[in-house]
Amino acid sequence: MRAYLPVTAEEISAFASKGEMECGPLYAPTIKFLTANNDMDDEQGEYILSMLAADEAIEMRENSASPAFILALEIADSQVAEHGENFVNLKENGRWEDVQCAFLVSPDGEELTWFATQEINSALPQWLTA
């Protein structure tokens, strides 16, 4: 299942270097979410979840000029400790190997710029100084 984790640039850097990170709730298509939104296809559901993560990422910024980010992780049901309405909590730390991509959230939270996992390390220095 694809799950979305709001993060700061500093958290991305630490996660990438350590290979794991304690993750707060990850926005994910839980049974409750899918049932409540059964009229949507997978793409629409993922869009809504990513926008919820984007809103939280914006709130996590140190100031309005700081960039906001989301990491998309592919997680297995066996990694999930708890399912909420639109989130999951993991049993253990999130693994960098599960990261599929990063998104830079626009200042207004309306747009996401996609970065492949291979691009994250080269973009990090700019993100950390922004």
C-alpha positions in Angstrom: 0.0 0.0 0.0 1.2 3.5 -0.8 1.4 5.7 2.3 2.4 9.4 2.5 4.6 10.8 5.2 4.9 14.6 5.8 8.5 15.5 6.6 11.0 18.3 6.8 14.2 18.5 4.7 16.1 17.7 7.9 14.1 14.6 8.5 14.6 13.4 4.9 18.4 13.9 5.4 18.5 11.9 8.6 16.2 9.2 7.2 18.4 8.8 4.1 21.6 8.6 6.1 20.4 6.3 8.8 18.2 4.1 6.6 15.3 4.2 9.0 13.2 6.6 10.9 10.5 6.6 13.5 7.4 7.6 11.5 4.3 9.3 12.8 1.0 8.5 11.2 1.3 7.9 7.4 -1.7 8.9 5.3 -2.9 5.7 3.6 -5.9 4.0 2.0 -7.2 2.2 5.0 -10.4 0.1 4.9 -12.3 3.0 6.6 -11.0 5.5 4.0 -11.8 3.2 1.1 -15.3 2.5 2.5 -16.1 6.1 3.0 -14.8 7.0 -0.5 -15.9 4.0 -2.5 -17.0 6.2 -5.4 -13.4 7.1 -6.1 -10.8 5.2 -8.1 -7.3 4.5 -6.7 -5.8 7.6 -8.3 -8.4 10.0 -6.8 -7.9 8.4 -3.4 -4.1 8.7 -3.5 -4.5 12.4 -4.6 -6.7 13.1 -1.5 -4.3 11.3 0.8 -1.3 13.1 -0.6 -3.1 16.5 -0.2 -3.9 15.7 3.4 -0.1 14.9 3.9 0.7 18.2 2.1 -1.5 20.2 4.5 0.3 18.6 7.5 3.7 19.1 5.8 3.0 22.9 5.5 2.0 23.0 9.2 5.3 21.4 10.1 7.5 24.1 8.5 9.6 26.3 10.7 8.4 29.4 8.9 6.4 30.2 5.8 9.5 30.4 3.6 10.7 26.9 4.5 9.9 24.1 2.1 7.5 21.3 2.9 7.9 17.7 1.8 6.1 14.4 1.6 7.7 11.0 1.2 5.7 8.2 -0.5 6.5 4.8 1.0 5.3 1.4 -0.2 4.5 -0.6 2.9 3.2 -4.1 3.5 0.2 -4.9 5.7 2.6 -6.8 7.9 4.4 -3.5 8.8 1.2 -1.9 10.1 0.4 -1.7 13.8 -2.7 0.4 13.6 -5.3 1.5 11.0 -7.1 4.8 11.5 -9.6 6.5 9.4 -7.1 7.7 6.8 -3.8 6.8 8.3 -1.6 3.9 9.5 1.0 3.6 12.2 3.9 1.3 11.7 5.0 -1.5 14.1 8.7 -0.5 13.6 10.6 2.4 12.2 10.0 3.2 8.5 12.7 1.9 6.2 14.4 4.1 3.6 14.3 1.2 1.2 10.5 1.5 1.2 10.6 5.2 0.0 9.3 5.4 -3.6 9.7 9.1 -4.2 9.6 12.6 -2.6 7.3 15.5 -3.2 8.1 19.1 -2.7 4.9 20.9 -1.6 4.2 24.3 -3.2 3.9 27.1 -0.7 0.1 27.2 -1.1 -0.1 23.4 -0.7 -1.9 23.0 -4.0 0.9 21.4 -6.1 3.4 18.6 -5.6 6.7 18.4 -7.5 7.8 14.8 -7.8 11.4 13.6 -7.2 12.5 10.1 -7.9 14.4 8.4 -5.1 17.6 8.7 -7.2 17.1 12.5 -7.2 16.6 13.0 -3.5 20.3 13.0 -2.4 21.3 15.5 -5.1 18.4 17.8 -4.2 18.9 17.6 -0.4 21.6 20.3 -0.2 19.4 22.8 -1.8 16.4 21.7 0.3 18.4 22.1 3.5 19.5 25.6 2.7 16.1 26.8 1.5 
